Amino acid sequence: MTGEQTVMITEPEAWTIDDMIRHTWMEEGRNVGQGLLLKAFAAIQEFEARRSNPPKELPIALTEEECWALDFHIRRHHVDAMGIPVGRALLLKVFGTLLAILNADAVRRMGVPETAEADEDAEQRRRLDDFRRSLGLEGGDE
């Protein structure tokens, strides 16, 4: 499988992951739930530690398998225990993350270089950066 991508989650979204994902959840024969829950636990602990000045969101890195697990378990209309609707917003983040992971993997399989070489001309570098941006990947030298 492919690498990880960072996504920003809110405290209710972190608690929703804790509520909906079980530590025993398997994806393609691999335990995905435990690692995903550890990431959610770390975010929840950080929200708690910063309770006097809580951040709006915190980053977690998700793998492709974890994105699929979230898609399986979280429903669009999910409302957390406090009555806050979180399903749709969390799923949109998961979809974006999953697409970024799959696009990055597709670019790697196509053999597109990760960085422009110093001796490449400016036009070739600009086209490569435009192509990466069109795939939603980190782009150029802006």
C-alpha positions in Angstrom: 0.0 0.0 0.0 0.9 3.6 -0.3 2.2 6.2 2.2 0.4 8.5 4.5 -1.2 11.9 4.0 -1.8 14.5 6.8 -5.4 15.6 7.5 -6.6 18.1 10.0 -9.3 16.9 12.4 -11.4 18.6 15.0 -11.9 17.3 18.5 -15.4 15.9 17.7 -14.0 14.1 14.7 -11.3 12.6 16.8 -13.9 11.4 19.3 -16.0 10.0 16.4 -13.0 7.9 15.2 -12.7 6.6 18.8 -16.5 5.9 18.9 -16.8 4.2 15.6 -13.5 2.3 14.9 -12.6 -0.8 16.9 -9.0 -1.8 17.7 -9.6 -5.2 16.2 -10.7 -3.8 12.7 -8.9 -5.6 9.9 -8.4 -4.3 6.4 -7.0 -6.8 3.8 -5.8 -9.0 6.6 -4.0 -6.3 8.5 -5.0 -4.7 11.8 -5.8 -1.2 10.8 -8.0 -0.2 13.7 -5.4 -0.2 16.4 -3.0 2.1 14.6 -5.9 4.4 13.6 -7.1 4.5 17.2 -3.7 5.3 18.5 -3.6 8.4 16.2 -7.1 9.4 17.4 -6.0 8.9 21.1 -2.9 11.2 20.5 -5.1 13.9 19.0 -7.7 13.6 21.9 -4.9 13.8 24.5 -3.5 16.9 22.8 -6.9 18.5 22.7 -7.3 17.7 26.4 -3.8 19.0 27.3 -4.5 22.3 25.6 -8.0 22.7 27.0 -7.3 26.2 28.3 -6.5 27.3 24.7 -7.7 24.5 22.5 -6.8 24.4 18.8 -9.6 24.2 16.3 -7.9 21.3 14.5 -4.9 19.0 14.9 -3.1 17.0 12.2 -3.1 13.2 11.9 -1.5 11.2 9.2 -3.7 8.6 7.5 -2.8 5.7 5.4 -4.9 4.4 2.5 -6.1 1.5 4.6 -7.1 3.8 7.4 -9.1 6.0 5.0 -11.0 3.0 3.7 -11.7 1.9 7.3 -13.1 5.4 8.1 -15.2 5.3 4.9 -16.6 1.9 6.0 -17.5 2.9 9.5 -18.4 6.6 9.4 -21.8 7.6 7.9 -22.4 10.9 6.3 -25.2 11.8 8.8 -23.2 10.7 11.9 -23.8 12.9 14.9 -21.5 12.6 17.9 -22.6 12.1 21.5 -22.8 15.9 22.0 -25.2 16.3 19.0 -22.6 17.8 16.7 -22.9 16.6 13.1 -19.4 15.3 12.1 -19.9 12.6 9.5 -20.1 14.6 6.3 -17.1 16.9 7.2 -15.0 14.0 8.3 -15.8 11.9 5.2 -15.0 14.8 2.9 -11.6 15.1 4.6 -11.1 11.3 4.2 -12.1 11.4 0.6 -9.6 14.2 -0.2 -6.9 12.4 1.7 -7.6 9.1 -0.1 -7.6 10.8 -3.5 -4.3 12.6 -2.7 -2.7 9.2 -1.7 -4.0 7.5 -4.8 -2.9 10.4 -7.1 0.6 10.4 -5.6 0.8 6.7 -6.1 -0.3 7.0 -9.7 2.3 9.7 -10.3 5.0 7.5 -8.8 3.9 4.6 -11.1 4.0 6.8 -14.1 7.7 7.6 -13.3 7.1 11.4 -13.1 10.1 12.8 -11.2 9.5 14.1 -7.7 11.6 17.2 -8.2 12.7 19.2 -11.2 16.4 18.9 -11.9 18.4 22.1 -11.7 19.4 21.8 -15.4 15.8 21.5 -16.7 14.4 24.6 -18.4 11.9 26.8 -16.7 9.1 25.8 -19.1 9.5 22.0 -18.3 9.5 22.8 -14.6 6.3 24.9 -14.9 4.5 22.2 -16.8 5.5 19.5 -14.2 4.3 21.8 -11.4 1.0 22.5 -13.2 0.6 18.7 -13.7 1.2 18.0 -10.0 -1.3 20.8 -8.9 -3.9 19.4 -11.3 -3.6 16.1 -9.4 -3.9 17.8 -6.0 -0.3 17.1 -5.1 2.2 19.5 -3.5 3.4 21.6 -6.4 5.9 24.0 -7.4 8.4 26.4 -6.3 5.9 29.2 -5.4 
